Amino acid sequence: MKKIALLIVVSLIATAVRAEKKTIELMRNNDISFKLNQNVSVPKVSIKKETSTSEDLVYKFNQVKDELWRFKSDTTRVRNDIQNLLSEARRISQSGQQNYWFSNDLRNMSYKMSQWSNDIGRISYSLKDLLNIAKKDKDLNQIASDIEWYASDVENSFQFDVENAARDLEYTVRGIDPKLIGYDAQWNAMDISRYASDISAKARDMYWDARELLNKTQP
């Protein structure tokens, strides 16, 4: 009986030892698995270096430059149209011949001058906005130089060509008998002259803003 009891005790001890070893091995395996799961690859994030001049700022500068260039290109047509009206007004004044279509031509020209006045006003506002966001930069300074050149050309064209031609047109039309050209011809000629003076004043202010923009972007 003592031998049987002793064998039972030894068997129980051996079973407990094997169970403890399995528990330790299981804990080690779980620990290794946990550690392996922690080794997660982190995706690399590419950081793009910010350029000295943003593309949005360059775009805004170029937009004003392009709009001003288109307006400058139209000044030659404006001057030629007014000079053609002036030539016709002088012809009517000298010949005394009726031309009722002339009043309609003056009305159309007055409408165009109104549009050009609005256009240069819009460009002028856009240019003023650039003054608030301008910074010293070589590329921006080059664009500002083109803007200053175009603004100077527009100012000179309207001050010395368009405005003088419009004023001569107004004086000539006033001297013509309204029966020959229509009774609203004088009013239309006055509007043309007024719009020309208005555009000339806006062009002058815009030129000085362009000069200031050039100085602000100077590196």
C-alpha positions as CSV (number, residue, x, y, z in Angstrom):
1,M,0.0,0.0,0.0
2,K,2.8,2.4,0.8
3,K,4.4,1.7,-2.6
4,I,1.1,2.4,-4.4
5,A,0.6,5.7,-2.5
6,L,4.1,6.7,-3.2
7,L,3.6,6.0,-7.0
8,I,0.5,8.1,-7.0
9,V,2.2,11.0,-5.4
10,V,5.1,10.9,-7.8
11,S,2.7,10.7,-10.8
12,L,0.8,13.8,-9.5
13,I,4.1,15.7,-9.1
14,A,5.3,14.8,-12.6
15,T,1.9,15.8,-14.1
16,A,2.1,19.2,-12.3
17,V,5.6,19.8,-13.6
18,R,4.7,19.0,-17.2
19,A,1.7,21.4,-16.9
20,E,3.8,24.2,-15.6
21,K,6.3,23.8,-18.5
22,K,3.6,23.9,-21.0
23,T,2.2,27.1,-19.4
24,I,5.6,28.7,-19.5
25,E,6.2,27.8,-23.1
26,L,2.7,29.1,-24.1
27,M,3.4,32.4,-22.3
28,R,6.7,32.7,-24.2
29,N,5.1,32.0,-27.5
30,N,2.5,34.6,-26.9
31,D,5.1,37.1,-25.9
32,I,7.1,36.4,-29.0
33,S,3.9,36.7,-31.2
34,F,3.0,40.0,-29.5
35,K,6.5,41.4,-30.0
36,L,6.4,40.4,-33.7
37,N,3.0,42.1,-34.1
38,Q,4.5,45.3,-32.8
39,N,7.0,45.4,-35.6
40,V,4.6,47.2,-38.0
41,S,6.0,49.1,-40.9
42,V,5.2,52.8,-40.9
43,P,4.5,54.3,-44.3
44,K,6.9,57.0,-45.4
45,V,5.5,60.4,-45.9
46,S,7.2,62.5,-48.5
47,I,7.4,66.2,-47.5
48,K,7.4,68.6,-50.4
49,K,9.5,71.6,-49.8
50,E,7.6,74.9,-50.1
51,T,8.8,77.0,-52.9
52,S,9.7,80.7,-52.3
53,T,6.8,81.9,-54.5
54,S,3.5,80.0,-54.5
55,E,1.9,79.1,-57.9
56,D,-1.3,80.9,-56.8
57,L,0.5,84.2,-56.3
58,V,2.3,83.9,-59.7
59,Y,-1.1,83.1,-61.3
60,K,-2.7,86.2,-59.8
61,F,0.1,88.4,-61.0
62,N,0.0,86.9,-64.5
63,Q,-3.8,87.3,-64.7
64,V,-3.6,91.0,-64.1
65,K,-0.7,91.3,-66.6
66,D,-2.7,89.5,-69.3
67,E,-5.8,91.5,-68.7
68,L,-3.9,94.8,-68.9
69,W,-2.1,93.6,-72.1
70,R,-5.5,93.0,-73.8
71,F,-6.7,96.4,-72.7
72,K,-3.6,98.0,-74.0
73,S,-4.0,96.3,-77.3
74,D,-7.5,97.8,-77.6
75,T,-6.3,101.3,-77.1
76,T,-5.2,101.6,-80.8
77,R,-8.6,100.5,-82.0
78,V,-10.3,103.0,-79.6
79,R,-8.1,105.9,-80.9
80,N,-8.8,104.9,-84.5
81,D,-12.5,104.7,-84.0
82,I,-12.7,108.1,-82.4
83,Q,-10.5,109.7,-85.0
84,N,-12.7,108.2,-87.8
85,L,-15.8,109.8,-86.1
86,L,-13.9,113.1,-85.8
87,S,-13.1,113.0,-89.6
88,E,-16.7,112.3,-90.4
89,A,-17.9,115.1,-88.1
90,R,-15.5,117.6,-89.8
91,R,-16.7,116.4,-93.2
92,I,-20.4,117.0,-92.3
93,S,-19.5,120.4,-90.8
94,Q,-17.8,121.5,-93.9
95,S,-20.2,120.0,-96.5
96,G,-23.5,120.6,-94.6
97,Q,-24.8,117.2,-95.7
98,Q,-27.1,115.2,-93.6
99,N,-26.0,112.0,-92.0
100,Y,-28.5,110.6,-89.5
101,W,-26.5,107.4,-89.1
102,F,-23.7,109.4,-87.6
103,S,-25.7,109.9,-84.4
104,N,-26.1,106.1,-84.1
105,D,-22.3,105.7,-84.6
106,L,-21.7,108.1,-81.8
107,R,-24.2,106.2,-79.5
108,N,-22.4,102.9,-80.2
109,M,-19.0,104.5,-79.5
110,S,-20.3,105.9,-76.2
111,Y,-21.5,102.4,-75.2
112,K,-18.1,100.9,-76.0
113,M,-16.3,103.7,-74.0
114,S,-18.6,102.8,-71.0
115,Q,-17.5,99.2,-71.2
116,W,-13.8,100.1,-71.4
117,S,-14.2,102.4,-68.4
118,N,-15.6,99.5,-66.5
119,D,-12.9,97.2,-67.7
120,I,-10.0,99.4,-66.6
121,G,-11.8,100.0,-63.3
122,R,-11.9,96.2,-62.7
123,I,-8.2,95.8,-63.7
124,S,-7.3,98.7,-61.4
125,Y,-9.0,97.0,-58.4
126,S,-7.2,93.7,-59.2
127,L,-3.9,95.6,-59.3
128,K,-4.6,97.1,-55.9
129,D,-5.3,93.7,-54.5
130,L,-1.8,92.6,-55.7
131,L,-0.3,95.4,-53.6
132,N,-1.7,93.7,-50.4
133,I,-0.2,90.3,-51.2
134,A,3.0,91.3,-53.0
135,K,6.4,90.2,-51.7
136,K,10.0,90.5,-52.8
137,D,10.7,87.9,-55.4
138,K,12.6,87.8,-58.7
139,D,9.8,86.2,-60.7
140,L,7.1,88.5,-59.3
141,N,9.3,91.5,-60.0
142,Q,9.6,90.5,-63.6
143,I,5.8,90.3,-64.0
144,A,5.4,93.6,-62.1
145,S,7.8,95.2,-64.6
146,D,5.6,94.1,-67.5
147,I,2.5,95.4,-65.6
148,E,4.2,98.8,-65.1
149,W,5.2,99.0,-68.8
150,Y,1.6,98.2,-70.0
151,A,0.1,100.6,-67.5
152,S,2.4,103.4,-68.7
153,D,1.5,102.7,-72.3
154,V,-2.2,102.8,-71.6
155,E,-1.8,106.1,-69.7
156,N,0.1,107.8,-72.5
157,S,-2.3,106.6,-75.2
158,F,-5.4,107.9,-73.5
159,Q,-3.8,111.1,-72.2
160,F,-2.2,112.2,-75.4
161,D,-4.2,110.5,-78.1
162,V,-7.7,109.2,-77.1
163,E,-8.6,112.0,-74.7
164,N,-7.6,114.7,-77.1
165,A,-9.4,113.1,-80.0
166,A,-12.6,112.7,-77.9
167,R,-12.4,116.3,-76.9
168,D,-12.0,117.5,-80.5
169,L,-14.9,115.3,-81.5
170,E,-17.1,116.8,-78.9
171,Y,-16.3,120.4,-79.9
172,T,-16.8,119.6,-83.6
173,V,-20.2,117.9,-83.1
174,R,-21.4,120.8,-81.0
175,G,-20.7,123.1,-83.9
176,I,-22.9,121.1,-86.3
177,D,-26.6,121.8,-86.8
178,P,-28.5,119.1,-85.0
179,K,-30.8,118.8,-88.0
180,L,-27.9,117.3,-90.0
181,I,-26.8,114.6,-87.5
182,G,-29.7,114.2,-85.0
183,Y,-30.5,115.9,-81.8
184,D,-28.9,113.4,-79.5
185,A,-25.5,113.5,-81.3
186,Q,-24.2,116.2,-79.0
187,W,-25.1,114.2,-75.9
188,N,-23.4,111.1,-77.2
189,A,-20.3,113.1,-78.2
190,M,-20.2,114.5,-74.7
191,D,-20.4,111.0,-73.2
192,I,-17.5,109.8,-75.3
193,S,-15.4,112.7,-74.1
194,R,-16.4,112.2,-70.5
195,Y,-15.6,108.5,-70.6
196,A,-12.2,109.2,-72.3
197,S,-11.3,111.5,-69.4
198,D,-12.5,109.0,-66.9
199,I,-10.4,106.2,-68.4
200,S,-7.4,108.5,-68.6
201,A,-7.7,109.3,-64.9
202,K,-8.0,105.6,-64.0
203,A,-5.0,104.8,-66.1
204,R,-3.0,107.4,-64.4
205,D,-3.8,106.0,-60.9
206,M,-3.2,102.5,-62.2
207,Y,0.3,103.5,-63.4
208,W,1.3,104.7,-60.0
209,D,0.0,101.6,-58.4
210,A,2.0,99.6,-60.9
211,R,5.1,101.6,-59.9
212,E,4.5,100.8,-56.3
213,L,4.0,97.1,-57.1
214,L,7.3,97.1,-58.9
215,N,9.1,98.5,-55.8
216,K,7.4,96.1,-53.4
217,T,8.5,93.0,-55.4
218,Q,12.1,94.3,-55.9
219,P,14.4,91.6,-54.4
